[in-house]
């Protein structure tokens, strides 16, 4: 293929909306991943480490392939992903709502914040058995623990976002006789969005942890349950395969939040690009 034909086809794909690969961004993690996999495969053989302690990468990926093809991993993944996403959505939405309410009243913020901090300081592993008693061994208890874990990072960042608004913007809205809802929609919420997404980036990772904690305490399905079953049977390669699956799920969820961040807070990305360009 000639250069003109090659670049012509690339331009056609770009015109059709196909994204161009940013190799400067993709290459470093790709090279790092290859190096880690090579070392993971080689070092157990070099140092004669038993597979019962650290299985080589090939054994782990064989176990991962068998679990995926057999459908065991996919079903467990679907359960854990559902628990994590539902808890994340409930925890984040309630945190944003509460932050929007308490930042409008200094008295209400003083009255509620100490108890919200006390709730966050409770060890979630200690609370999980109580939630299992209340909500049972089904999905409800896992959603509850995930909601609690996801709640506080979003709350703190949302409170900061709603509180750090330039006085000039609020004065402008008052001069325009804007209603409280218009002020919130046009000024307060957009100003808080970068802070909210900072909390969401943390909460989405914590949501996976919350789902696993709930499954460890008591569950009938999910990756946490599968991990404990493999632990009892000393299937170390299978345990590593589940951990790889959890890592991939966490990366995918974090990438989803980052995509939404760039999509809804586009002005922050534009300002960042402008600063880098200057």
N, C-alpha and C positions, 0 to 999 in steps of 0.2 A: 504493500500500500504506500502510495506517495505521501509526502508530507502535506501537500495541499489537501488531498483527500482525507487524510487523518484529521487534520485540524478542522476541515469542513464538517466532518462527522461529529467532532466534539462540540463545535458551535451549534450544530443542529440539536444535539442532546441538551445542551444548555438552554437553547431556545424553547425546547419542549418542557423545561422545568426540572430536568435531571440534575442533581447536585454534583458539583465538581469535587473530586477527592482532594482534601487538603493534606498532602503528604507530610508537610512540616509538622502538622499536628498528629497525624496517624503514625508516622514512622517511629518516634521514640517509645511509646507504649508497646508497639508491635515488636520492636527489637528486644525490649526488656522482657516481654512475654516469652519470646523464643529462647532467650538466654536462661530464663528461670526453668522452662520445661526441659532444656538440655541438661542443666545441672541437676534437676529433680530426677531425671532418668539415670544420670551417670553416677552421682555421688553415692546412692545406696549400694551400687555394685562395687564402686571403688573402695569404700570403707567397710564393705561386707555387713551392712546393716540388715537385720532380719526384716522380712516383709510384715511381720507381726507388729513391728514398731513403725517403720516408714516404708510403705510400698512404693515402688518406682511409678513414674507417671504413666507408663504403658499399662500397668495393672489397674491403676485407678480409672483410666479411660476405657478399658475393657469393661470394668464394672459399671461405669457410667453408661456405656452403650447398651449393655444387657438390661440395665434398669429402665432405660428410655424405651428400648424396643419392646420389652415385656410389659410396658405400661405402668409399672409400679411407681417409678419416679414421677411420671407425668401426672398421675392422680394425686400423689402426695404434694407435688408442686402446685397444682391447682387449688388444693385446700389451703395451703400456707399462704399462697398469693392472695386468695380471697380474704383471708383473715387480716393480712397485713394491709391490703388496700382499703377495706371497709373501716378498720380501726384508724388508719391514717386520715381518711376523709372525715370521719366523725370527730376525731381529736383536733384536726386542723381547723375545721369549720367552726366548732364550738370555741376554740381558742381565739380565732379572729373575731367572732361575734362578741365574746366577753371582753376582749381588749378594746373593741370599738365602744362598748358601753362604759367600761370603768374609766377610760381616759377622758370621757366627757364630764366626769364628776370626780374631783379630787377626794371628796369625802368617801365616795364609793370605792375608789382605788385603795385608800387607806384601810377601809373596812375589810376588803376581800383579799388583797394581795398576801397578807401574812398566812392566811389559811390555804391559799393556792400554793405558796412556797412550802408550807408544811406537808401538803399532799404530795408535792414533787419529791420531798426529801425522804418519804417513806420508801424503803427498799421494795422494788416491784416483785422480787422473788418471794418476799414475805406476804405481799398482798395477793399474789396469784392463787394460793390455795383457798383463800376466802372467796375470791371471785368464782372459783370452780364450784364451791358449795352453793353460792347464790345462783349462778347461771347454768350449772351442770357441766357435763363433759363434752358438750357439743360446741358448735362454733361461737356461741354467745360469749362464753368466758374468755376465749381468745381475742375476740373483738374488743371486749371490755379492757383487758390488760393492754392491748395495742393502742386503744384510744387514750388511756392514761399516759402511756409512755410518749405518744406523739404530741400530747397536748401542750406540755410546758415549753419546749423550744419555740413553738410557733407563738405561744402567748407572749413570752418575753420579747421576742423580736417585733411582734405586732404592736405591743405597748410602746416600744421605742419608736416605731414608725409613725404611729398615730400622735405621739407626743412631740416629735421633732419637726414641726411645721413652721416655716418662716412666718413671722407675725405680719409681714407685708402682704402675703397672700391672703391671710384671714381678713385683714383690713380691707383689701380690695373686694372680697366677697361681701363684706358688710356694706361697703359703699354701693355695691350693686344691688343691695336689698335681696341677697340670695337667701333661700330657706336653709335650714339646718341640713336637710337631705341633699340639696344642691351643693352645699359646702363640702359635705362628706364625699359625695360622688365625684366632684370636680377637683377638689384639692386634697382632702385628707386621705382618701383611699389610694389614689395614684402615688402620693408621697410615701405611703406606707408599703407599697408593693415590693420595692427592693428588699426591705427588712423582712417582710412576710416570706418572701422566697428564700431568704437566708435561713429562716427557721424551718421552712418546708424541706430544704436540702438536708438538714439534720434529722428531721422527723421521719422522712421516708426511709432512712437507714435504720433508725430506731424501731420503726414499725415491724421490720423483719425480726429484730431481736425480741420484741414484745410477743409476736406470734409464736416464736420458738419457746419462750419462757412458759407461755400458756400450755403449749403442747408437752413440754417436759413435765409439768405438774400433773396433767391429766387430760388425755385426748385419745381418740380412737383412730385418727388419721392425721396426715401431715408429715412434713419432712422431719420435724422434731421427733415425732413418734417413730418414724422409720430409722432415724439416727440412734435412738435408744435401743430399738430391736437389734440393729446391727452391732451395737456395743455389747449387748448380752451374748450374741453369737460369735463375737470376736471377728467379725467381718470388717477388718481394718480398711481394705481397699474400697469396700462399699461405703464406709463412713467417710473416707476422703472424697468419694464420688458425690455424696450428699453435700459435703462442704463446698465442693466446686460448684454444684448446682445452686447452693445458697449464695455464693459469691457472685455468680452470673446474674441471679435474680436481683440482688442488691444493686449491682452495676446498672442493670437495665432500668430499674425503678429510679435510680438517681439520674440516669440519662434522660428519662422521661420528664422529671421535674426541671432539669436544666433546659430541656427543649421548651417547656412551657415558660420558663423564666425568660429566655431569649425572645419568645413570641409575644409575651404580654408586657415585658419591661424593655421594649426595644430601644427606648430613648437612652437607657443606661448603657446598652451595648454600643450605641452610636457615640455617646460621650467618651466611652473607654477607647474606641477606635480612634476618635479624634485626638485624645491625649497621647496615644501611642504614635500616631502619625506626626504630631508636633514634637 
